[in-house]
């Protein structure tokens, strides 16, 4: 095979939490690792999801040999339906991730168009010049794999999300021996999870959460409602185990929670006896101290089940005194305000709310500095690329590596769309802005049709509302043929602002009547500029002005 450079191109997950996606390119061959989504930030009004920019992959679709999935979290699989509408290539995924992907593709009407292959720990997948080995790791979902990627230039290790859990609730845990053997073989580059890089020490085991659940369940006087990520099946299993110990039955609420638990039970990843499950709509048939409700909404999402409970909008559950609500998660950066609002609403309705750091009801699924140091020591890469994290996390991870003796020039901090080019002979080069990799916004059925300009308009509407100015227009004389009519929403309360709007109408009519032979476009510009100026002078607000000139 001819000698080509190897390029690693992140299309998501660098400088952010979510939408993880990495592209490996050798000659005329491309393989993709993961295709995730990110949840919208607070200023992305009306946006449902954020996905990577697939332009580079669409332009090179004939070179793609396959997509390798490391595990079944949304920030690693959620972008697949959007990518597979444009690129039809096989997917290689762990067993649980495959089931979650199939459910997702079925909803999008794509399942019958795509080939999905199940892969297991220790298995190697041939993808053109790439040989991809699946390495067992620990994370907050079963069947989480790291990857050993071999190609003619060298061996790359991609950890994906991981931590070193010595007593995992699910799975066989981290294959330390395999990581050490790969390190002895010689690793060209390590790509490693940076999400927990600011935490010293080691991330606690998932098993400690069950101890906290135990005493909470023992003392709770009424219903227990536990909210966590729908994909955090080890946590759900712990809830089930403790509920069984104290003679409680369980039910699941929230669309993704019901789907994921149903799939996990079918595959044997979640063990819940049939006689232990009750129907939520029949919860009145059980005493409160016999019920455990496992719910979505740990991130304060407005339409998730827990938020609807907190606001009194849930069809089957009304929060009351005696309820105990456990938030078994940490807020994702940017969601703190929404989570706080949910907690406050629950407390005002009489519930006892338990959340970190009040109790150890959650542990991270990501490695802290101790695990990161241990992995670097086992693997001993020649180059190191921190991945999966915001800029501060990537830089903290680099600092850890440099403290261990790695040369600064061999630790690369990348942005989405950059590339690292490796040539034979241990030569590496960072190519900045190698390909476009801007965030693509999903709003309803629209993908990529919402951009910064629309978001700015939505922000203006949210901040100051809008004013519509309707002007009947005489095209022949280039002037108004009647009075100006103003209407507003979200700007001022009309009954209390008659004088303001009356003066605005008088000002506009004066401006338009003094002008001669205006085009429709000129009239719209005058209305917009003059009304903006007048309203700001009077109110110090800047509503959106919508001129409607009717010929």
SEMARRO-16379 format. One record per residue (C-alpha): x, y, z; residue in one letter. Coordinates in steps of 0.2 Angstrom, whole numbers, plus 5000, padded with zeros to 4 digits. Example, Ala and Ser with C-alpha at 12.3 -4.5 7.8 and 13.67 -1.06 7.14 Angstrom:
! residues 2
5062,4978,5039,a
5068,4995,5036,s
This chain:
! residues 551
5000,5000,5000,x
5006,5017,4995,x
5013,5029,5009,x
5000,5042,5014,x
4998,5053,5029,x
4985,5049,5042,x
4974,5063,5046,x
4963,5065,5062,x
4949,5077,5060,x
4937,5082,5074,x
4920,5087,5068,x
4913,5089,5086,x
4917,5087,5104,x
4932,5098,5104,x
4929,5114,5114,x
4912,5108,5120,x
4902,5095,5129,x
4893,5084,5116,x
4891,5080,5097,x
4907,5070,5098,x
4913,5065,5081,x
4931,5060,5075,x
4936,5057,5057,x
4951,5046,5052,x
4958,5048,5034,x
4971,5038,5026,x
4973,5040,5007,x
4956,5038,4999,x
4949,5030,5015,x
4939,5037,5029,x
4932,5030,5045,x
4921,5039,5057,x
4920,5037,5076,x
4904,5042,5084,x
4891,5054,5077,x
4883,5063,5092,x
4872,5078,5096,x
4873,5092,5108,x
4858,5100,5118,x
4855,5118,5114,x
4863,5132,5124,x
4852,5145,5133,x
4853,5158,5119,x
4848,5145,5106,x
4829,5149,5107,x
4818,5136,5100,x
4832,5125,5094,x
4830,5106,5098,x
4847,5099,5095,x
4864,5104,5088,x
4873,5092,5076,x
4890,5092,5068,x
4893,5100,5051,x
4893,5085,5039,x
4899,5094,5024,x
4917,5086,5023,x
4909,5069,5024,x
4895,5072,5011,x
4908,5079,4999,x
4919,5063,5002,x
4905,5050,5004,x
4913,5038,4992,x
4928,5036,5003,x
4919,5032,5019,x
4921,5014,5025,x
4911,5014,5040,x
4905,5022,5056,x
4912,5014,5073,x
4901,5018,5088,x
4909,5017,5105,x
4894,5017,5116,x
4875,5022,5116,x
4874,5039,5124,x
4865,5053,5114,x
4881,5063,5112,x
4889,5049,5103,x
4874,5042,5092,x
4861,5056,5092,x
4867,5063,5075,x
4866,5047,5065,x
4849,5049,5058,x
4854,5066,5051,x
4871,5059,5044,x
4863,5044,5036,x
4850,5054,5026,x
4865,5060,5016,x
4878,5046,5018,x
4874,5027,5018,x
4888,5017,5026,x
4888,5002,5038,x
4888,5005,5057,x
4898,4995,5069,x
4891,4996,5087,x
4891,4987,5103,x
4875,4977,5107,x
4866,4989,5118,x
4871,5004,5107,x
4865,4994,5092,x
4847,4992,5099,x
4846,5010,5104,x
4852,5015,5086,x
4839,5004,5078,x
4825,5012,5088,x
4831,5029,5083,x
4832,5025,5065,x
4815,5016,5065,x
4808,5033,5071,x
4816,5042,5057,x
4811,5029,5044,x
4829,5024,5040,x
4831,5007,5048,x
4829,4997,5032,x
4841,5007,5023,x
4856,5005,5034,x
4867,4990,5038,x
4872,4988,5057,x
4884,4976,5063,x
4886,4971,5082,x
4904,4971,5089,x
4910,4964,5105,x
4925,4968,5117,x
4941,4961,5110,x
4934,4960,5092,x
4944,4968,5077,x
4935,4976,5063,x
4943,4978,5046,x
4939,4995,5037,x
4950,4997,5022,x
4967,5001,5028,x
4961,5003,5046,x
4960,4988,5059,x
4949,4994,5073,x
4950,4984,5090,x
4936,4986,5103,x
4943,4988,5121,x
4932,4986,5136,x
4931,5001,5147,x
4920,5008,5161,x
4907,5022,5159,x
4889,5026,5164,x
4882,5014,5151,x
4885,4995,5148,x
4895,4991,5132,x
4907,5005,5132,x
4922,5003,5122,x
4938,5012,5118,x
4947,5009,5102,x
4964,5004,5096,x
4965,5010,5078,x
4979,5002,5067,x
4984,5009,5050,x
5001,5009,5040,x
5006,5025,5049,x
5004,5018,5067,x
4993,5014,5081,x
4980,5026,5088,x
4971,5024,5104,x
4954,5033,5106,x
4947,5031,5124,x
4930,5038,5120,x
4921,5042,5137,x
4928,5032,5151,x
4933,5030,5170,x
4942,5017,5179,x
4928,5008,5190,x
4935,4994,5199,x
4918,4988,5205,x
4906,4992,5190,x
4888,4989,5192,x
4887,4983,5174,x
4900,4974,5162,x
4917,4968,5164,x
4926,4984,5168,x
4942,4991,5160,x
4954,4980,5151,x
4970,4986,5160,x
4980,4972,5153,x
4975,4977,5135,x
4979,4995,5137,x
4996,4990,5144,x
5000,4978,5130,x
4996,4991,5117,x
5007,5003,5126,x
5021,4991,5125,x
5018,4988,5107,x
5020,5007,5104,x
5007,5020,5102,x
5008,5034,5090,x
4994,5045,5098,x
4982,5044,5112,x
4965,5053,5111,x
4958,5054,5128,x
4942,5060,5137,x
4944,5076,5145,x
4927,5079,5154,x
4934,5076,5171,x
4951,5083,5169,x
4948,5097,5182,x
4945,5085,5196,x
4959,5079,5206,x
4960,5061,5212,x
4950,5046,5206,x
4931,5046,5201,x
4921,5036,5213,x
4914,5019,5208,x
4896,5018,5203,x
4893,5006,5218,x
4894,5020,5231,x
4877,5027,5225,x
4868,5012,5230,x
4873,5015,5248,x
4866,5032,5247,x
4850,5026,5240,x
4848,5013,5253,x
4846,5024,5268,x
4836,5037,5258,x
4823,5023,5253,x
4824,5016,5271,x
4818,5033,5278,x
4807,5040,5265,x
4789,5041,5271,x
4780,5041,5254,x
4783,5040,5236,x
4801,5041,5229,x
4804,5049,5212,x
4821,5047,5205,x
4827,5056,5190,x
4843,5052,5180,x
4849,5050,5162,x
4838,5038,5153,x
4854,5029,5146,x
4862,5028,5164,x
4855,5010,5165,x
4867,5005,5180,x
4859,5019,5190,x
4842,5013,5185,x
4847,4995,5190,x
4853,5002,5207,x
4836,5010,5210,x
4827,4994,5206,x
4838,4984,5218,x
4835,4995,5233,x
4817,4997,5229,x
4815,4978,5229,x
4825,4977,5246,x
4812,4989,5254,x
4796,4981,5246,x
4793,4994,5233,x
4787,4993,5215,x
4794,5003,5201,x
4787,5012,5186,x
4796,5022,5172,x
4790,5039,5165,x
4796,5050,5151,x
4798,5045,5133,x
4816,5041,5132,x
4816,5032,5150,x
4802,5020,5144,x
4810,5016,5128,x
4828,5013,5135,x
4822,5003,5150,x
4811,4992,5138,x
4826,4989,5126,x
4838,4986,5141,x
4826,4973,5149,x
4823,4964,5132,x
4842,4962,5130,x
4845,4958,5148,x
4855,4973,5153,x
4841,4978,5166,x
4834,4965,5177,x
4817,4970,5184,x
4804,4956,5188,x
4787,4958,5180,x
4778,4958,5196,x
4788,4973,5202,x
4782,4985,5189,x
4766,4995,5191,x
4757,5006,5178,x
4759,5024,5182,x
4741,5028,5178,x
4736,5016,5191,x
4747,5022,5205,x
4732,5026,5216,x
4730,5007,5218,x
4746,5007,5228,x
4751,5015,5245,x
4763,5030,5243,x
4776,5020,5252,x
4776,5006,5240,x
4780,5017,5225,x
4796,5021,5216,x
4795,5032,5200,x
4810,5033,5188,x
4809,5048,5178,x
4817,5059,5164,x
4821,5077,5167,x
4837,5077,5177,x
4843,5092,5167,x
4828,5103,5169,x
4821,5101,5151,x
4805,5110,5151,x
4794,5096,5143,x
4803,5082,5152,x
4792,5072,5165,x
4800,5079,5181,x
4798,5097,5175,x
4780,5094,5171,x
4778,5087,5189,x
4787,5102,5196,x
4775,5114,5187,x
4759,5103,5191,x
4757,5098,5172,x
4760,5080,5173,x
4745,5069,5169,x
4747,5056,5182,x
4758,5063,5196,x
4754,5078,5207,x
4769,5082,5219,x
4764,5083,5237,x
4771,5083,5255,x
4779,5066,5259,x
4786,5064,5242,x
4805,5062,5241,x
4813,5067,5224,x
4831,5062,5220,x
4841,5070,5206,x
4854,5057,5202,x
4864,5068,5191,x
4875,5083,5190,x
4869,5098,5179,x
4877,5098,5162,x
4886,5115,5160,x
4873,5128,5155,x
4859,5119,5163,x
4861,5124,5181,x
4848,5138,5180,x
4834,5126,5173,x
4839,5112,5186,x
4838,5125,5200,x
4821,5131,5195,x
4814,5113,5195,x
4821,5110,5212,x
4813,5126,5219,x
4796,5121,5211,x
4797,5104,5219,x
4801,5111,5236,x
4787,5123,5235,x
4775,5109,5232,x
4780,5101,5247,x
4793,5088,5241,x
4809,5083,5250,x
4822,5085,5236,x
4839,5076,5237,x
4853,5081,5225,x
4872,5082,5225,x
4881,5088,5235,x
4868,5085,5249,x
4870,5066,5246,x
4881,5055,5236,x
4867,5051,5224,x
4877,5053,5208,x
4895,5050,5202,x
4903,5055,5186,x
4905,5043,5172,x
4921,5052,5167,x
4939,5049,5172,x
4947,5062,5185,x
4965,5067,5185,x
4971,5051,5194,x
4964,5039,5180,x
4970,5051,5166,x
4988,5049,5174,x
4987,5031,5175,x
4981,5029,5157,x
4995,5040,5151,x
5007,5029,5160,x
5000,5013,5153,x
4999,5019,5135,x
5015,5030,5134,x
5010,5038,5118,x
5022,5048,5107,x
5008,5061,5104,x
4993,5066,5115,x
4977,5074,5110,x
4964,5079,5123,x
4946,5076,5117,x
4928,5078,5123,x
4928,5094,5133,x
4926,5112,5134,x
4942,5123,5132,x
4946,5123,5150,x
4945,5104,5151,x
4956,5101,5136,x
4969,5113,5143,x
4968,5105,5161,x
4971,5088,5153,x
4986,5095,5143,x
4993,5102,5160,x
4992,5085,5168,x
5001,5077,5153,x
5015,5090,5154,x
5017,5088,5172,x
5020,5070,5169,x
5034,5074,5157,x
5026,5075,5140,x
5034,5088,5129,x
5022,5103,5126,x
5025,5102,5108,x
5018,5084,5107,x
5002,5088,5116,x
4989,5096,5103,x
4974,5106,5108,x
4962,5106,5093,x
4946,5114,5088,x
4932,5107,5078,x
4938,5107,5060,x
4956,5106,5063,x
4967,5091,5058,x
4982,5083,5064,x
4992,5075,5050,x
5004,5061,5055,x
5018,5055,5042,x
5029,5040,5044,x
5044,5044,5053,x
5036,5052,5068,x
5032,5068,5060,x
5016,5077,5066,x
5008,5093,5060,x
4992,5103,5065,x
4982,5110,5051,x
4971,5123,5058,x
4953,5126,5050,x
4956,5111,5039,x
4937,5109,5035,x
4921,5119,5040,x
4914,5112,5057,x
4902,5125,5063,x
4887,5119,5073,x
4871,5114,5063,x
4855,5118,5072,x
4840,5107,5072,x
4823,5116,5074,x
4808,5104,5072,x
4810,5096,5055,x
4822,5109,5049,x
4841,5105,5049,x
4853,5119,5046,x
4840,5132,5040,x
4842,5142,5056,x
4857,5153,5058,x
4864,5167,5069,x
4853,5180,5061,x
4837,5170,5065,x
4844,5167,5083,x
4847,5186,5085,x
4830,5190,5079,x
4822,5177,5092,x
4833,5185,5105,x
4826,5202,5101,x
4808,5196,5101,x
4811,5187,5118,x
4819,5203,5125,x
4808,5217,5119,x
4794,5210,5108,x
4789,5217,5091,x
4779,5231,5084,x
4770,5229,5067,x
4767,5245,5057,x
4754,5243,5043,x
4753,5257,5030,x
4741,5256,5015,x
4751,5263,5000,x
4747,5272,4984,x
4759,5266,4971,x
4755,5279,4958,x
4759,5294,4969,x
4772,5285,4980,x
4764,5289,4997,x
4751,5283,5010,x
4733,5282,5005,x
4727,5281,5023,x
4732,5281,5041,x
4746,5271,5049,x
4740,5256,5061,x
4752,5250,5074,x
4751,5233,5083,x
4763,5226,5096,x
4766,5209,5105,x
4778,5208,5120,x
4782,5226,5120,x
4770,5237,5129,x
4752,5234,5137,x
4741,5243,5124,x
4728,5250,5136,x
4742,5258,5146,x
4752,5265,5131,x
4739,5273,5120,x
4748,5290,5121,x
4765,5281,5116,x
4757,5272,5101,x
4747,5287,5096,x
4762,5299,5096,x
4772,5285,5086,x
4758,5285,5073,x
4758,5304,5071,x
4777,5304,5069,x
4776,5291,5055,x
4762,5299,5046,x
4771,5315,5046,x
4787,5308,5040,x
4778,5298,5026,x
4767,5312,5020,x
4782,5324,5019,x
4791,5312,5008,x
4787,5312,4989,x
4787,5298,4976,x
4794,5284,4988,x
4796,5266,4982,x
4789,5253,4993,x
4806,5248,4999,x
4810,5266,5004,x
4794,5268,5014,x
4798,5252,5023,x
4816,5258,5027,x
4809,5275,5034,x
4796,5266,5044,x
4809,5254,5052,x
4822,5268,5055,x
4810,5281,5062,x
4800,5270,5073,x
4816,5261,5080,x
4823,5279,5085,x
4806,5285,5092,x
4803,5270,5103,x
4820,5269,5109,x
4820,5288,5114,x
4803,5285,5123,x
4806,5268,5131,x
4824,5264,5130,x
4819,5247,5122,x
4822,5240,5105,x
4808,5230,5099,x
4809,5221,5082,x
4800,5233,5069,x
4790,5224,5056,x
4785,5237,5042,x
4770,5231,5031,x
4767,5242,5016,x
4751,5236,5007,x
4750,5242,4989,x
